[in-house]
């Protein structure tokens, strides 16, 4: 009996036959057109184009019409330019004064002309009256200012650094501060007479309170954590005040110094009205008696120059003690 012969077909020999699963296509064989989606493989998306530099996707319409901000540019000013600008105001006033005198709007019995004032300066300086009066007034103002600054600084540190000093002194000092120092003139004449003591003490009282208020505020604004840190290192009260509190309160101290120096000139005018026999105030009283408007103008200008000199000195002291206030951007604007 003969067994049936089984014929094995090789895959791919007969048309329409499907390849066996797991068989790989022959290398180099390209798929037929239109059969890419028949394999079931998903297409891998290509990389998207990178956005342009400085732009984020979807912001083209949001930034349209906006102006690119420009940082402020600080141009340093030369010292010559600054001094020239500062001198414009006084020069304009001097020119107006000269023009008014030249056109007759200001008569000599109202106010002397600039030329007459210059002549009066030469006259008073030549006979020694102006130099003697200036030395006397500066001595009074300087001694009273030193006393007032010392008192204001001591009281300000006491009330600003200690709670007991604040509770004991601050309310009384604030009450005295509201009293106009000009109202003390008659009382000081009764207490101290018409000698130099009354004049110096009046200037001292007038300059004490600006320094006191500035010192108290500066001391109270000192960083308490820094003070506690210094205490933990074993520093005593005086060392903390000298090394921590006063340097931290330096801006307030200089502001109080400027106010006190300016007020010392104002108090000097009032003090020299107490039957003075020397000083700028004495020259003013003599000029008033003889209706010398040129001498009166000289005395007024001297008082103004004293106040301006005091302000310039404090500004110079600020630049020395606090150079960072003018060294940074915008520092030249002062």
Backbone as CSV, one residue per row, in Angstrom:
resi,resn,N_x,N_y,N_z,CA_x,CA_y,CA_z,C_x,C_y,C_z
1,UNK,0.851,-1.172,0.000,0.000,0.000,0.000,0.885,1.218,0.000
2,UNK,0.577,2.064,-0.930,1.469,3.242,-1.083,0.933,4.384,-0.260
3,UNK,1.835,5.071,0.565,1.440,6.223,1.429,1.275,7.461,0.567
4,UNK,0.315,8.388,0.901,0.104,9.633,0.151,1.296,10.592,0.302
5,UNK,1.616,11.161,-0.831,2.762,12.088,-0.857,2.270,13.481,-0.521
6,UNK,2.881,14.104,0.488,2.501,15.470,0.921,3.500,16.459,0.355
7,UNK,2.998,17.413,-0.349,3.870,18.424,-0.977,3.913,19.658,-0.099
8,UNK,5.093,20.107,0.397,5.272,21.305,1.214,5.539,22.501,0.308
9,UNK,4.764,23.521,0.533,4.945,24.728,-0.256,5.848,25.713,0.498
10,UNK,6.732,26.237,-0.226,7.637,27.235,0.361,6.944,28.570,0.389
11,UNK,6.951,29.251,1.528,6.276,30.549,1.599,6.852,31.517,0.578
12,UNK,5.962,32.170,-0.085,6.358,33.174,-1.064,6.417,32.631,-2.470
13,UNK,6.291,31.241,-2.652,6.387,30.716,-3.998,5.100,30.893,-4.757
14,UNK,4.003,30.673,-4.092,2.731,30.802,-4.786,2.173,32.184,-4.581
15,UNK,1.544,32.808,-5.627,1.004,34.155,-5.458,-0.120,34.200,-4.473
16,UNK,-0.149,35.322,-3.686,-1.221,35.507,-2.701,-0.952,34.868,-1.395
17,UNK,0.131,34.111,-1.314,0.427,33.471,-0.035,0.973,34.501,0.930
18,UNK,0.527,34.486,2.169,0.973,35.414,3.205,2.238,34.883,3.855
19,UNK,3.153,35.741,4.173,4.391,35.263,4.830,4.097,34.746,6.215
20,UNK,4.881,33.813,6.606,4.698,33.224,7.938,4.995,34.259,8.992
21,UNK,4.283,34.153,10.075,4.549,35.137,11.135,5.961,35.007,11.654
22,UNK,6.553,36.175,11.934,7.910,36.199,12.487,8.992,36.260,11.463
23,UNK,8.619,36.045,10.177,9.656,36.119,9.151,9.957,37.545,8.819
24,UNK,11.212,37.909,8.681,11.631,39.263,8.366,11.676,39.442,6.864
25,UNK,11.374,40.642,6.387,11.446,40.876,4.942,12.882,40.815,4.462
26,UNK,12.998,40.493,3.256,14.321,40.373,2.658,14.929,41.763,2.573
27,UNK,16.178,41.925,2.969,16.793,43.254,2.906,16.808,43.768,1.483
28,UNK,16.534,45.081,1.352,16.528,45.728,0.044,15.195,45.707,-0.626
29,UNK,14.227,44.963,-0.037,12.903,44.893,-0.649,12.101,46.078,-0.191
30,UNK,11.583,46.944,-1.045,10.792,48.116,-0.707,9.330,47.756,-0.672
31,UNK,8.615,48.297,0.254,7.180,47.980,0.299,6.477,48.575,-0.901
32,UNK,5.395,47.991,-1.202,4.608,48.455,-2.346,3.992,49.789,-2.018
33,UNK,3.769,50.559,-3.107,3.154,51.875,-2.841,1.785,51.746,-2.219
34,UNK,1.561,52.692,-1.221,0.248,52.700,-0.563,0.113,51.738,0.556
35,UNK,1.155,51.031,0.919,1.079,50.037,1.986,1.702,50.518,3.268
36,UNK,2.109,51.909,3.366,2.738,52.365,4.597,1.786,52.239,5.773
37,UNK,0.528,52.593,5.619,-0.419,52.521,6.730,-0.899,51.129,7.021
38,UNK,-0.598,50.121,6.116,-1.070,48.760,6.340,-0.249,48.036,7.379
39,UNK,0.941,48.516,7.644,1.811,47.804,8.588,1.408,48.038,10.020
40,UNK,0.584,49.120,10.297,0.142,49.407,11.669,1.114,50.231,12.472
41,UNK,2.237,50.616,11.891,3.233,51.427,12.603,2.833,52.890,12.549
42,UNK,2.964,53.601,13.690,2.619,55.020,13.768,3.791,55.862,13.288
43,UNK,3.462,56.931,12.590,4.509,57.831,12.085,5.080,58.673,13.217
44,UNK,6.371,58.779,13.260,7.049,59.554,14.300,7.085,61.012,13.859
45,UNK,6.502,61.952,14.683,6.505,63.357,14.260,7.918,63.925,14.286
46,UNK,8.195,64.781,13.330,9.512,65.410,13.230,9.653,66.545,14.225
47,UNK,10.871,67.041,14.477,11.088,68.151,15.434,10.481,69.438,14.901
48,UNK,9.834,70.181,15.846,9.237,71.464,15.485,10.330,72.527,15.387
49,UNK,10.126,73.524,14.552,11.164,74.596,14.458,11.252,75.392,15.744
50,UNK,12.465,75.687,16.172,12.675,76.439,17.415,12.190,77.868,17.245
51,UNK,11.578,78.439,18.299,11.124,79.835,18.195,12.314,80.767,18.064
52,UNK,12.054,81.941,17.485,13.110,82.920,17.305,13.610,83.424,18.653
53,UNK,14.837,83.861,18.652,15.447,84.336,19.904,14.724,85.573,20.410
54,UNK,14.410,85.613,21.734,13.727,86.765,22.331,12.223,86.700,22.236
55,UNK,11.692,85.647,21.599,10.242,85.505,21.476,9.811,84.181,22.070
56,UNK,8.679,84.143,22.701,8.084,82.923,23.215,6.889,82.580,22.361
57,UNK,6.575,81.272,22.241,5.468,80.884,21.364,4.165,81.528,21.806
58,UNK,3.448,82.044,20.845,2.127,82.596,21.114,2.127,84.013,21.640
59,UNK,3.287,84.693,21.612,3.338,86.050,22.159,3.528,87.113,21.088
60,UNK,3.468,86.715,19.817,3.668,87.712,18.774,2.612,88.801,18.848
61,UNK,1.369,88.434,19.051,0.301,89.425,19.109,0.241,90.173,20.419
62,UNK,0.792,89.546,21.520,0.712,90.197,22.830,1.712,91.348,22.961
63,UNK,2.885,91.226,22.327,3.931,92.246,22.475,3.910,93.288,21.369
64,UNK,2.941,93.156,20.468,2.880,94.119,19.372,2.522,95.498,19.914
65,UNK,3.301,96.491,19.564,3.028,97.860,19.983,3.636,98.264,21.300
66,UNK,4.294,97.337,22.011,4.916,97.680,23.291,6.293,98.280,23.055
67,UNK,6.677,99.212,23.949,7.966,99.885,23.853,8.954,99.176,24.766
68,UNK,10.123,98.903,24.263,11.156,98.251,25.070,11.626,99.227,26.149
69,UNK,11.548,98.853,27.446,11.964,99.783,28.505,13.453,100.040,28.458
70,UNK,13.807,101.271,28.760,15.204,101.665,28.808,15.589,102.050,30.226
71,UNK,16.635,101.471,30.758,17.051,101.841,32.125,17.539,103.274,32.163
72,UNK,17.317,103.961,33.302,17.791,105.351,33.395,19.308,105.423,33.360
73,UNK,19.794,106.396,32.663,21.237,106.598,32.527,21.630,107.830,33.338
74,UNK,22.512,107.642,34.284,22.975,108.739,35.137,24.256,109.311,34.542
75,UNK,24.174,110.526,34.084,25.351,111.192,33.534,26.032,112.001,34.627
76,UNK,27.258,111.720,34.930,27.948,112.495,35.978,28.126,113.948,35.567
77,UNK,27.916,114.842,36.519,28.071,116.267,36.274,29.418,116.730,36.805
78,UNK,30.025,117.592,36.051,31.297,118.147,36.493,31.055,119.133,37.637
79,UNK,32.089,119.321,38.435,31.954,120.232,39.577,31.793,121.674,39.104
80,UNK,32.410,122.018,37.996,32.255,123.380,37.469,30.811,123.640,37.064
81,UNK,30.202,122.665,36.407,28.801,122.826,36.001,27.892,122.948,37.218
82,UNK,28.129,122.127,38.247,27.294,122.184,39.447,27.407,123.529,40.155
83,UNK,28.646,124.020,40.288,28.832,125.317,40.942,28.218,126.460,40.138
84,UNK,28.282,126.337,38.816,27.681,127.374,37.974,26.172,127.426,38.143
85,UNK,25.549,126.259,38.193,24.090,126.218,38.370,23.699,126.760,39.742
86,UNK,24.483,126.431,40.767,24.170,126.928,42.106,24.312,128.444,42.204
87,UNK,25.206,129.012,41.409,25.439,130.454,41.475,24.428,131.260,40.674
88,UNK,23.587,130.602,39.889,22.642,131.345,39.050,21.646,132.143,39.885
89,UNK,21.132,131.542,40.975,20.161,132.237,41.813,20.716,133.495,42.453
90,UNK,21.834,133.413,43.184,22.407,134.642,43.761,22.782,135.687,42.724
91,UNK,23.321,135.257,41.575,23.686,136.229,40.539,22.440,136.926,39.995
92,UNK,21.348,136.187,39.826,20.106,136.795,39.338,19.561,137.809,40.342
93,UNK,19.613,137.480,41.637,19.151,138.436,42.650,20.018,139.690,42.672
94,UNK,21.342,139.493,42.541,22.243,140.645,42.521,21.981,141.537,41.303
95,UNK,21.734,140.909,40.159,21.446,141.691,38.951,20.129,142.453,39.093
96,UNK,19.121,141.813,39.710,17.850,142.504,39.922,18.016,143.670,40.886
97,UNK,18.814,143.467,41.932,19.082,144.545,42.901,19.795,145.714,42.217
98,UNK,20.803,145.420,41.423,21.541,146.478,40.738,20.644,147.231,39.747
99,UNK,19.830,146.486,38.993,18.950,147.129,38.014,17.907,148.007,38.704
100,UNK,17.378,147.548,39.840,16.383,148.354,40.555,16.999,149.633,41.106
101,UNK,18.234,149.540,41.594,18.903,150.745,42.104,19.275,151.699,40.973
102,UNK,19.689,151.147,39.841,20.099,152.004,38.722,18.915,152.724,38.091
103,UNK,17.751,152.088,38.079,16.569,152.713,37.473,15.795,153.583,38.446
104,UNK,16.185,153.630,39.714,15.508,154.465,40.681,14.349,153.821,41.397
105,UNK,14.095,152.529,41.116,13.020,151.845,41.839,13.360,151.691,43.309
106,UNK,14.644,151.530,43.614,15.115,151.463,44.999,15.946,152.709,45.282
107,UNK,15.464,153.544,46.157,16.197,154.749,46.544,17.125,154.434,47.714
108,UNK,18.181,155.221,47.914,19.123,154.939,49.012,18.494,154.943,50.392
109,UNK,17.399,155.697,50.604,16.775,155.679,51.923,15.978,154.406,52.162
110,UNK,15.680,153.648,51.101,15.012,152.346,51.245,16.043,151.230,51.312
111,UNK,16.919,151.172,50.325,17.991,150.172,50.295,19.116,150.715,49.442
112,UNK,20.315,150.639,49.985,21.478,151.154,49.268,21.785,150.288,48.051
113,UNK,22.444,150.860,47.099,22.814,150.132,45.888,23.986,149.188,46.180
114,UNK,24.227,148.186,45.297,25.382,147.302,45.518,26.700,148.048,45.600
115,UNK,26.863,149.113,44.822,28.114,149.867,44.892,28.288,150.545,46.244
116,UNK,27.214,151.082,46.797,27.287,151.707,48.112,27.567,150.678,49.205
117,UNK,27.022,149.479,49.046,27.266,148.422,50.036,28.734,148.001,49.996
118,UNK,29.290,147.890,48.804,30.715,147.547,48.689,31.573,148.643,49.322
119,UNK,31.180,149.879,49.124,31.906,150.970,49.764,31.817,150.925,51.280
120,UNK,30.662,150.537,51.796,30.500,150.428,53.250,31.355,149.295,53.811
121,UNK,31.482,148.209,53.052,32.347,147.105,53.495,33.791,147.578,53.612
122,UNK,34.236,148.325,52.598,35.602,148.844,52.664,35.795,149.802,53.823
123,UNK,34.787,150.626,54.095,34.897,151.571,55.207,34.958,150.851,56.551
124,UNK,34.048,149.902,56.759,34.003,149.199,58.044,35.217,148.310,58.242
125,UNK,35.700,147.705,57.164,36.885,146.851,57.301,38.145,147.701,57.497
126,UNK,38.139,148.860,56.891,39.308,149.721,57.022,39.496,150.255,58.433
127,UNK,38.417,150.631,59.106,38.559,151.148,60.468,38.494,150.052,61.537
128,UNK,38.395,148.776,61.103,38.440,147.663,62.045,37.130,147.309,62.711
129,UNK,36.063,148.033,62.415,34.795,147.741,63.067,34.211,146.390,62.623
130,UNK,34.296,146.093,61.330,33.697,144.857,60.819,34.446,143.624,61.318
131,UNK,35.763,143.680,61.321,36.541,142.519,61.786,36.319,142.269,63.271
132,UNK,36.277,143.310,64.087,36.033,143.132,65.519,34.622,142.599,65.780
133,UNK,33.646,143.144,65.066,32.270,142.685,65.259,32.114,141.243,64.810
134,UNK,32.763,140.875,63.730,32.668,139.500,63.235,33.305,138.515,64.211
135,UNK,34.442,138.873,64.786,35.093,137.986,65.754,34.236,137.808,67.005
136,UNK,33.625,138.900,67.468,32.771,138.806,68.654,31.551,137.936,68.395
137,UNK,30.915,138.114,67.254,29.712,137.337,66.942,30.043,135.863,66.735
138,UNK,31.142,135.577,66.073,31.525,134.179,65.867,31.844,133.489,67.193
139,UNK,32.458,134.219,68.105,32.746,133.625,69.418,31.465,133.291,70.158
140,UNK,30.528,134.211,70.182,29.242,133.946,70.843,28.527,132.758,70.207
141,UNK,28.435,132.781,68.897,27.721,131.714,68.210,28.414,130.371,68.378
142,UNK,29.758,130.370,68.316,30.485,129.112,68.435,30.379,128.491,69.812
143,UNK,30.531,129.301,70.857,30.443,128.766,72.220,29.033,128.263,72.513
144,UNK,28.022,129.043,72.143,26.650,128.594,72.362,26.319,127.349,71.576
145,UNK,26.843,127.239,70.339,26.588,126.054,69.522,27.214,124.808,70.130
146,UNK,28.434,124.932,70.617,29.098,123.769,71.226,28.320,123.284,72.452
147,UNK,27.871,124.225,73.285,27.094,123.832,74.473,25.787,123.164,74.060
148,UNK,25.098,123.737,73.078,23.830,123.167,72.636,23.996,121.798,72.006
149,UNK,25.038,121.609,71.178,25.265,120.301,70.559,25.594,119.238,71.599
150,UNK,26.436,119.592,72.588,26.781,118.624,73.635,25.551,118.227,74.443
151,UNK,24.729,119.220,74.802,23.522,118.917,75.585,22.537,118.095,74.769
152,UNK,22.299,118.477,73.507,21.360,117.726,72.682,21.813,116.311,72.403
153,UNK,23.118,116.132,72.173,23.641,114.788,71.904,23.527,113.894,73.134
154,UNK,23.872,114.438,74.298,23.797,113.642,75.532,22.359,113.262,75.868
155,UNK,21.464,114.226,75.799,20.063,113.945,76.102,19.447,113.006,75.080
156,UNK,19.805,113.159,73.803,19.257,112.284,72.769,19.696,110.844,72.930
157,UNK,20.967,110.621,73.271,21.443,109.254,73.493,20.784,108.655,74.725
158,UNK,20.614,109.461,75.764,20.009,108.957,77.008,18.566,108.530,76.787
159,UNK,17.774,109.359,76.136,16.362,109.022,75.935,16.157,107.997,74.824
160,UNK,17.050,107.962,73.840,16.871,107.016,72.753,17.410,105.637,73.039
161,UNK,18.376,105.516,73.947,19.024,104.223,74.181,18.521,103.525,75.440
162,UNK,18.013,104.284,76.391,17.540,103.681,77.640,16.060,103.982,77.829
163,UNK,15.327,102.989,78.281,13.895,103.176,78.519,13.651,104.092,79.707
164,UNK,14.480,104.002,80.740,14.308,104.859,81.903,14.509,106.321,81.532
165,UNK,15.532,106.608,80.732,15.751,107.989,80.306,14.611,108.503,79.455
166,UNK,14.052,107.656,78.624,12.910,108.067,77.807,11.711,108.412,78.667
167,UNK,11.448,107.591,79.690,10.292,107.837,80.542,10.482,109.059,81.436
168,UNK,11.722,109.329,81.834,11.953,110.449,82.743,12.076,111.798,82.034
169,UNK,12.715,111.824,80.852,13.115,113.089,80.257,12.343,113.486,79.009
170,UNK,11.892,112.534,78.234,11.387,112.881,76.907,10.168,113.803,76.957
171,UNK,9.222,113.512,77.815,8.004,114.342,77.856,8.335,115.783,78.259
172,UNK,9.237,115.952,79.224,9.610,117.307,79.647,10.365,118.049,78.547
173,UNK,11.265,117.359,77.880,12.036,118.003,76.819,11.160,118.357,75.623
174,UNK,10.205,117.506,75.310,9.304,117.822,74.210,8.436,119.037,74.538
175,UNK,8.084,119.188,75.801,7.312,120.377,76.197,8.160,121.636,76.078
176,UNK,9.401,121.576,76.546,10.287,122.738,76.438,10.618,123.066,74.985
177,UNK,10.638,122.054,74.141,10.971,122.278,72.733,9.938,123.148,72.028
178,UNK,8.703,123.080,72.483,7.640,123.853,71.831,7.634,125.326,72.239
179,UNK,8.436,125.698,73.229,8.489,127.098,73.667,9.426,127.873,72.732
180,UNK,8.987,128.945,72.106,9.895,129.735,71.250,11.036,130.318,72.077
181,UNK,12.259,130.154,71.575,13.403,130.635,72.353,13.423,132.156,72.442
182,UNK,12.759,132.866,71.524,12.711,134.317,71.611,11.924,134.785,72.832
183,UNK,10.987,133.959,73.286,10.226,134.342,74.479,11.062,134.252,75.747
184,UNK,12.222,133.629,75.673,13.096,133.503,76.840,14.022,134.700,77.015
185,UNK,14.055,135.602,76.051,14.974,136.737,76.132,14.731,137.581,77.384
186,UNK,13.486,138.029,77.666,13.293,138.830,78.892,13.642,138.073,80.166
187,UNK,13.321,136.771,80.188,13.616,135.978,81.379,15.122,135.825,81.580
188,UNK,15.859,135.618,80.505,17.311,135.486,80.618,17.952,136.804,81.037
189,UNK,17.373,137.917,80.615,17.903,139.210,81.056,17.711,139.398,82.546
190,UNK,16.574,138.874,83.087,16.346,138.966,84.536,17.281,138.033,85.286
191,UNK,17.486,136.822,84.755,18.312,135.835,85.443,19.807,136.156,85.364
192,UNK,20.293,136.467,84.165,21.742,136.565,83.939,22.215,137.975,83.631
193,UNK,21.293,138.944,83.568,21.701,140.304,83.253,21.901,140.491,81.765
194,UNK,22.662,141.524,81.410,22.866,141.839,79.999,24.294,141.525,79.554
195,UNK,24.942,140.643,80.283,26.323,140.295,79.932,26.341,139.187,78.880
196,UNK,27.535,138.623,78.637,27.705,137.611,77.596,27.036,136.288,77.961
197,UNK,26.841,136.027,79.252,26.257,134.743,79.661,24.850,134.571,79.103
198,UNK,24.047,135.598,79.178,22.678,135.503,78.674,22.670,135.249,77.170
199,UNK,23.540,135.895,76.429,23.576,135.720,74.981,24.007,134.302,74.598
200,UNK,25.041,133.803,75.259,25.548,132.465,74.937,24.525,131.396,75.307
201,UNK,23.886,131.528,76.465,22.907,130.532,76.885,21.667,130.544,75.998
202,UNK,21.290,131.709,75.498,20.149,131.756,74.585,20.462,130.995,73.301
203,UNK,21.667,131.158,72.788,22.071,130.397,71.597,22.142,128.904,71.914
204,UNK,22.612,128.559,73.099,22.704,127.151,73.488,21.325,126.506,73.576
205,UNK,20.375,127.199,74.161,19.014,126.656,74.269,18.402,126.474,72.886
206,UNK,18.616,127.439,72.003,18.031,127.353,70.663,18.597,126.195,69.852
207,UNK,19.860,125.849,70.061,20.495,124.791,69.276,20.418,123.414,69.926
208,UNK,19.951,123.338,71.157,19.894,122.048,71.837,18.814,121.146,71.251
209,UNK,17.632,121.677,71.028,16.486,120.829,70.700,16.540,120.244,69.297
210,UNK,17.004,120.951,68.256,17.156,120.259,66.967,18.107,119.075,67.039
211,UNK,19.209,119.237,67.770,20.145,118.131,67.910,19.547,117.010,68.737
212,UNK,18.763,117.352,69.748,18.140,116.331,70.594,17.161,115.480,69.787
213,UNK,16.293,116.113,69.014,15.294,115.375,68.252,15.959,114.463,67.213
214,UNK,16.952,114.984,66.507,17.634,114.177,65.496,18.394,113.011,66.117
215,UNK,19.061,113.251,67.240,19.809,112.182,67.890,18.879,111.104,68.418
216,UNK,17.777,111.492,69.026,16.839,110.508,69.551,16.288,109.617,68.444
217,UNK,15.885,110.227,67.324,15.368,109.427,66.217,16.418,108.508,65.632
218,UNK,17.650,108.987,65.475,18.696,108.138,64.930,19.066,106.985,65.841
219,UNK,19.120,107.235,67.137,19.460,106.159,68.084,18.356,105.112,68.128
220,UNK,17.109,105.537,68.113,16.000,104.578,68.156,15.901,103.736,66.891
221,UNK,16.408,104.223,65.782,16.367,103.464,64.533,17.555,102.530,64.362
222,UNK,18.434,102.467,65.345,19.555,101.535,65.277,19.047,100.098,65.345
223,UNK,19.677,99.222,64.575,19.269,97.818,64.520,19.440,97.168,65.898
224,UNK,18.326,96.759,66.505,18.388,96.153,67.843,19.084,94.799,67.830
225,UNK,18.976,94.072,66.715,19.660,92.772,66.649,21.164,92.957,66.697
226,UNK,21.648,94.006,66.070,23.080,94.281,66.111,23.524,94.658,67.517
227,UNK,22.688,95.434,68.209,23.015,95.802,69.587,23.067,94.558,70.480
228,UNK,22.080,93.658,70.331,22.068,92.436,71.137,23.260,91.543,70.809
229,UNK,23.653,91.527,69.537,24.826,90.730,69.165,26.091,91.264,69.834
230,UNK,26.223,92.587,69.877,27.394,93.161,70.524,27.379,92.902,72.036
231,UNK,26.193,92.897,72.611,26.104,92.575,74.037,26.509,91.135,74.299
232,UNK,26.155,90.246,73.381,26.537,88.850,73.563,28.040,88.652,73.479
233,UNK,28.727,89.569,72.804,30.187,89.507,72.752,30.845,90.170,73.944
234,UNK,30.050,90.712,74.872,30.591,91.271,76.098,30.851,92.753,76.075
235,UNK,30.362,93.493,75.081,30.575,94.940,75.047,29.671,95.630,76.052
236,UNK,30.207,96.637,76.747,29.421,97.407,77.687,28.583,98.465,76.994
237,UNK,27.821,99.220,77.774,26.923,100.229,77.223,27.686,101.325,76.483
238,UNK,28.734,101.838,77.109,29.487,102.912,76.469,30.155,102.445,75.183
239,UNK,30.672,101.227,75.174,31.304,100.703,73.957,30.276,100.497,72.851
240,UNK,29.083,100.036,73.211,28.028,99.855,72.206,27.604,101.197,71.625
241,UNK,27.474,102.195,72.488,27.092,103.529,72.007,28.160,104.090,71.078
242,UNK,29.421,103.904,71.446,30.515,104.480,70.663,30.742,103.728,69.352
243,UNK,30.623,102.402,69.354,30.994,101.611,68.191,29.805,101.186,67.328
244,UNK,28.593,101.219,67.864,27.426,100.722,67.119,26.372,101.804,66.942
245,UNK,25.950,102.421,68.057,24.803,103.332,68.011,25.150,104.615,67.251
246,UNK,26.231,105.259,67.615,26.578,106.529,66.975,26.897,106.375,65.482
247,UNK,27.677,105.356,65.058,27.850,105.195,63.607,26.555,104.906,62.871
248,UNK,25.643,104.143,63.492,24.369,103.873,62.840,23.474,105.097,62.742
249,UNK,23.605,106.003,63.711,22.778,107.218,63.726,23.461,108.404,63.070
250,UNK,24.552,108.171,62.350,25.329,109.277,61.790,24.528,110.161,60.821
251,UNK,23.706,109.617,59.920,22.919,110.518,59.058,22.007,111.449,59.840
252,UNK,21.357,110.952,60.879,20.497,111.797,61.699,21.306,112.818,62.483
253,UNK,22.470,112.428,62.941,23.311,113.368,63.692,23.757,114.534,62.809
254,UNK,24.120,114.248,61.579,24.542,115.321,60.679,23.369,116.213,60.286
255,UNK,22.175,115.627,60.155,20.997,116.463,59.888,20.712,117.389,61.062
256,UNK,20.833,116.886,62.288,20.660,117.737,63.454,21.735,118.800,63.558
257,UNK,22.957,118.455,63.169,24.041,119.440,63.185,23.764,120.580,62.216
258,UNK,23.261,120.242,61.039,22.953,121.288,60.058,21.871,122.219,60.577
259,UNK,20.809,121.662,61.161,19.737,122.508,61.696,20.236,123.370,62.850
260,UNK,21.051,122.790,63.702,21.540,123.547,64.858,22.463,124.674,64.440
261,UNK,23.322,124.420,63.458,24.240,125.482,63.023,23.481,126.621,62.358
262,UNK,22.456,126.282,61.577,21.649,127.340,60.969,20.881,128.130,62.021
263,UNK,20.344,127.422,63.010,19.581,128.102,64.052,20.471,128.925,64.965
264,UNK,21.736,128.576,65.058,22.639,129.367,65.901,22.812,130.783,65.353
265,UNK,22.768,130.930,64.023,22.857,132.266,63.436,21.595,133.062,63.741
266,UNK,20.432,132.409,63.658,19.177,133.101,63.977,19.151,133.515,65.445
267,UNK,19.590,132.613,66.322,19.626,132.948,67.743,20.648,134.034,68.036
268,UNK,21.715,134.082,67.237,22.719,135.130,67.427,22.115,136.511,67.186
269,UNK,21.266,136.629,66.184,20.628,137.912,65.906,19.791,138.355,67.096
270,UNK,19.025,137.394,67.650,18.197,137.740,68.808,19.042,138.035,70.036
271,UNK,20.134,137.271,70.220,20.966,137.468,71.410,21.660,138.815,71.393
272,UNK,22.042,139.270,70.199,22.760,140.535,70.124,21.835,141.744,70.216
273,UNK,20.558,141.494,70.353,19.625,142.587,70.632,19.540,142.891,72.130
274,UNK,20.201,142.061,72.971,20.163,142.262,74.422,21.258,143.252,74.808
275,UNK,21.018,144.514,74.531,21.950,145.580,74.926,23.399,145.238,74.598
276,UNK,23.634,144.823,73.360,24.997,144.464,72.962,25.840,145.715,72.761
277,UNK,27.103,145.617,73.112,28.055,146.711,72.899,29.132,146.341,71.894
278,UNK,29.009,145.168,71.300,29.957,144.711,70.287,29.276,143.604,69.493
279,UNK,29.764,143.396,68.288,29.203,142.350,67.451,28.446,142.925,66.260
280,UNK,27.974,142.024,65.403,27.225,142.440,64.223,25.912,143.106,64.620
281,UNK,25.285,142.604,65.672,24.043,143.215,66.144,24.247,144.641,66.618
282,UNK,25.384,144.922,67.234,25.675,146.290,67.671,25.847,147.219,66.470
283,UNK,26.510,146.711,65.420,26.638,147.522,64.205,25.274,147.826,63.591
284,UNK,24.374,146.851,63.642,23.038,147.063,63.089,22.276,148.121,63.875
285,UNK,22.379,148.056,65.193,21.673,149.058,66.003,22.234,150.456,65.766
286,UNK,23.540,150.571,65.611,24.141,151.874,65.317,23.731,152.384,63.924
287,UNK,23.686,151.473,62.954,23.281,151.882,61.617,21.821,152.283,61.575
288,UNK,21.008,151.624,62.384,19.595,152.000,62.452,19.434,153.411,63.019
289,UNK,20.235,153.747,63.998,20.138,155.081,64.604,20.500,156.178,63.615
290,UNK,21.444,155.914,62.710,21.892,156.926,61.750,21.301,156.711,60.351
291,UNK,20.344,155.781,60.235,19.674,155.512,58.951,20.674,155.163,57.859
292,UNK,21.662,154.330,58.197,22.663,153.886,57.218,22.196,152.567,56.611
293,UNK,21.454,152.645,55.527,20.963,151.414,54.895,22.093,150.599,54.279
294,UNK,23.198,151.240,53.925,24.323,150.481,53.388,24.960,149.602,54.456
295,UNK,25.108,150.124,55.677,25.662,149.316,56.775,24.676,148.229,57.190
296,UNK,23.391,148.553,57.191,22.384,147.530,57.499,22.444,146.382,56.487
297,UNK,22.602,146.733,55.214,22.710,145.689,54.190,23.965,144.853,54.395
298,UNK,25.066,145.489,54.798,26.294,144.737,55.068,26.083,143.738,56.201
299,UNK,25.441,144.145,57.285,25.211,143.254,58.424,24.299,142.095,58.035
300,UNK,23.260,142.390,57.251,22.349,141.321,56.808,23.084,140.315,55.931
301,UNK,23.922,140.820,55.027,24.691,139.917,54.172,25.681,139.081,54.985
302,UNK,26.254,139.668,56.033,27.183,138.908,56.877,26.449,137.766,57.570
303,UNK,25.252,138.029,58.102,24.465,136.966,58.720,24.144,135.866,57.708
304,UNK,23.779,136.269,56.484,23.485,135.275,55.459,24.697,134.446,55.091
305,UNK,25.858,135.091,54.987,27.078,134.351,54.663,27.481,133.401,55.787
306,UNK,27.226,133.790,57.035,27.509,132.881,58.150,26.647,131.616,58.063
307,UNK,25.366,131.782,57.766,24.498,130.609,57.614,24.899,129.746,56.440
308,UNK,25.276,130.382,55.313,25.710,129.604,54.144,27.004,128.859,54.428
309,UNK,27.918,129.504,55.131,29.173,128.837,55.480,28.940,127.632,56.379
310,UNK,28.031,127.768,57.329,27.704,126.635,58.203,27.139,125.468,57.403
311,UNK,26.271,125.755,56.434,25.696,124.686,55.622,26.751,124.018,54.755
312,UNK,27.669,124.802,54.190,28.735,124.234,53.364,29.659,123.347,54.200
313,UNK,29.941,123.765,55.433,30.791,122.949,56.304,30.155,121.604,56.610
314,UNK,28.851,121.595,56.869,28.180,120.330,57.161,28.145,119.443,55.923
315,UNK,27.932,120.030,54.748,27.966,119.245,53.513,29.341,118.607,53.297
316,UNK,30.397,119.369,53.556,31.731,118.798,53.449,31.973,117.688,54.456
317,UNK,31.440,117.855,55.664,31.566,116.808,56.676,30.811,115.554,56.271
318,UNK,29.667,115.710,55.619,28.918,114.557,55.134,29.714,113.789,54.082
319,UNK,30.370,114.505,53.184,31.157,113.829,52.145,32.347,113.072,52.735
320,UNK,32.898,113.576,53.833,34.035,112.897,54.453,33.587,111.680,55.252
321,UNK,32.531,111.844,56.055,32.091,110.770,56.940,31.190,109.751,56.250
322,UNK,30.452,110.186,55.219,29.561,109.268,54.506,29.800,109.388,53.001
323,UNK,30.942,108.912,52.514,31.231,109.069,51.075,30.309,108.258,50.190
324,UNK,29.655,107.201,50.724,28.783,106.385,49.895,27.520,107.127,49.452
325,UNK,27.166,108.228,50.103,25.963,108.968,49.724,26.138,109.728,48.421
326,UNK,27.384,109.986,48.013,27.630,110.698,46.761,28.438,109.880,45.774
327,UNK,28.853,108.668,46.168,29.684,107.867,45.274,28.865,107.006,44.333
328,UNK,27.622,106.650,44.694,26.814,105.763,43.888,26.127,106.458,42.749
329,UNK,25.256,105.685,41.993,24.513,106.281,40.892,23.597,107.373,41.408
330,UNK,23.602,108.488,40.725,22.778,109.607,41.131,23.369,110.441,42.249
331,UNK,24.581,110.055,42.719,25.171,110.814,43.805,25.588,112.203,43.423
332,UNK,25.890,112.379,42.142,26.294,113.695,41.716,25.163,114.679,41.599
333,UNK,23.909,114.205,41.836,22.771,115.100,41.690,22.609,116.016,42.873
334,UNK,23.325,115.773,43.931,23.156,116.603,45.111,23.803,117.942,44.921
